[in-house]
Amino acid sequence: MIQVCSACGTRWNVRDRRRVWCPRCNGTLLAPSGPPPGAEWSARPAGAPQGSPPRGRALPPGYRWIAVRPGTAPPPRRGRRPLGPTPRYAVIPRWGLVDQFEAPELQAAAPRSGPSLGMVRATLIATMVVLGVAALAHVVRYALLIVNRSVLLNKVVAFTATWGGVLASVIAMFMVVASAVVLTNWLIARRAAAFAHHRRDDPRPTWALRAGCLVPVVNLFWAPVFVIELAAVEERLKWLRRPIVVWWIVWVFSTAVSGFSIATSFSEDPQGIANNTVTTIVAYLLGLAALLLAMKVFLGFERQPVEQPAKRWVIVRDDQKDEAAPAAERSESEPEPVAEVESQGQNPAA
């Protein structure tokens, strides 16, 4: 005997007793639509199996015979809880974005210490100009020395050539010291910003950086090491290794020639003075080349800010992915989906 729920439309086989409430939604069951108990047994022909429907019995439209398990009705399915209204916010929620975006913004907004890009570039360019003028002054002095071998020079020309070269050398010395101080301050500030970006402290104290960059002869060994450490922290050593090494070699040769020029500057014979003049010209040119290479290394760092990463992640199509995995492997890694007990369009088991 079949009773239909007036609320959810589920058809229930109530067998021989009439029910009032739907086991699923507690709705009211309609009146039975089948014949009274015992009628189906009389309508079944002799010799027919027990589970076969009675012959000659007409079912109402929309009904069919179903096989059900014996016993009570299955427990009602637990429905989904109501999700409630869609949440709306007056402002953008910050509970998931604070750790990822707020800290970089604060780091970018923090003022950076140390000399600016324009100041360092102007100091280096001025120093290179002074070195070029000093080299030119000593070239003129060497030419006058050659002329003085056969012709007596005017006192004004000789005085200007002698003390002009001395004045250019003094100015060049001060400008070289100023460039070294400015580059040292920039290196300290850049290292502090790079280590702070990685949330670490600079392992080398400030006094060690200044001593390693400003003390003569000592800076030949430690200043390039500090620059290489900075490039490694910023993950740019791959692109800056060659400029740093070339600058280091030229700087060592420039220091060696400058030391030799100072050591031979006390000569009093004409040939010794001429040789010292040539050595001084070469020293100034090597110093100019070392400053030019140092500026190239400096611009290599300043071309990209500390906050901007050197590596960028891009989406690459993986063409080597094996999509045709064996069925055994799929069964171990991904379990087969369990079929529903009652698919859509079928009647529920009573």
Residue pairs with C-beta under 8 A, 6 or more apart in sequence:
1 13
1 14
1 15
1 16
1 18
1 32
1 33
1 34
1 35
1 37
2 11
2 12
2 13
2 14
2 32
2 33
2 34
2 63
3 11
3 12
3 14
3 18
3 19
3 29
3 30
3 31
3 32
3 33
4 10
4 11
4 12
4 29
4 30
4 33
5 11
5 12
5 22
5 24
5 25
5 27
5 28
5 29
5 30
6 27
6 28
6 29
6 30
7 22
7 25
7 26
7 27
7 28
8 22
8 24
8 25
8 27
10 22
10 24
10 25
10 347
10 348
11 63
11 347
12 19
12 22
12 23
12 29
12 73
12 350
13 66
13 68
13 350
14 29
14 32
14 350
16 37
18 32
19 29
20 28
20 29
21 27
21 28
21 29
22 28
22 29
23 73
23 74
23 75
23 76
24 76
24 77
24 348
25 76
33 60
33 63
34 40
35 43
35 57
40 53
40 54
40 57
41 54
43 54
43 55
43 56
43 57
44 52
44 53
44 54
44 55
45 55
48 55
51 67
53 65
59 65
66 347
66 350
68 349
68 350
69 349
73 350
74 348
74 349
74 350
104 307
107 196
107 197
107 307
108 307
112 189
112 193
113 189
113 192
114 185
114 186
114 188
114 189
114 190
115 182
115 185
115 186
115 189
117 302
119 182
120 182
120 183
120 186
120 298
121 295
121 298
123 175
123 178
123 179
123 182
124 179
124 182
124 183
124 291
124 294
124 295
124 298
125 295
126 175
127 172
127 175
127 176
127 178
127 179
127 291
128 288
128 291
128 292
128 295
130 168
130 171
130 172
130 175
131 172
131 175
131 176
131 284
131 287
131 288
131 291
132 284
132 288
133 168
133 172
134 165
134 168
134 169
134 171
134 172
134 284
135 281
135 284
135 285
135 288
137 161
137 164
137 165
137 168
138 165
138 168
138 277
138 280
138 281
138 284
139 281
140 161
141 161
141 162
141 164
141 165
141 277
142 274
142 277
142 278
142 281
144 153
144 157
144 158
144 161
145 270
145 273
145 274
145 277
146 274
147 153
148 158
149 270
153 161
169 280
172 284
172 287
176 287
179 291
180 213
180 214
180 219
181 214
183 213
183 294
183 298
184 209
184 210
184 213
184 214
186 298
187 209
187 213
187 223
187 226
187 227
187 230
188 206
188 209
188 210
190 230
190 301
190 306
191 202
191 204
191 209
191 226
191 229
191 230
191 233
192 202
193 306
194 230
194 233
194 234
194 306
195 201
195 202
195 233
197 306
197 307
198 233
204 226
204 229
209 226
211 218
212 218
212 219
212 221
212 222
212 223
212 225
212 226
213 219
213 222
213 223
213 226
216 255
217 255
220 251
220 252
220 255
224 244
224 247
224 248
224 251
227 244
227 297
228 237
228 241
228 244
230 301
231 237
231 240
231 241
231 244
231 301
234 301
234 306
234 310
235 309
235 310
235 311
236 300
236 301
236 304
236 310
239 300
240 297
240 300
240 301
243 293
243 296
243 297
243 300
244 297
246 293
247 290
247 293
247 294
247 296
247 297
250 286
250 289
250 290
250 293
251 290
251 293
251 294
253 286
254 283
254 286
254 287
254 289
254 290
257 279
257 282
257 283
257 286
258 283
258 286
258 287
260 279
260 283
261 276
261 279
261 280
261 282
261 283
264 272
264 275
264 276
264 279
265 276
265 280
267 273
267 275
267 276
304 310
341 349
342 348
342 349
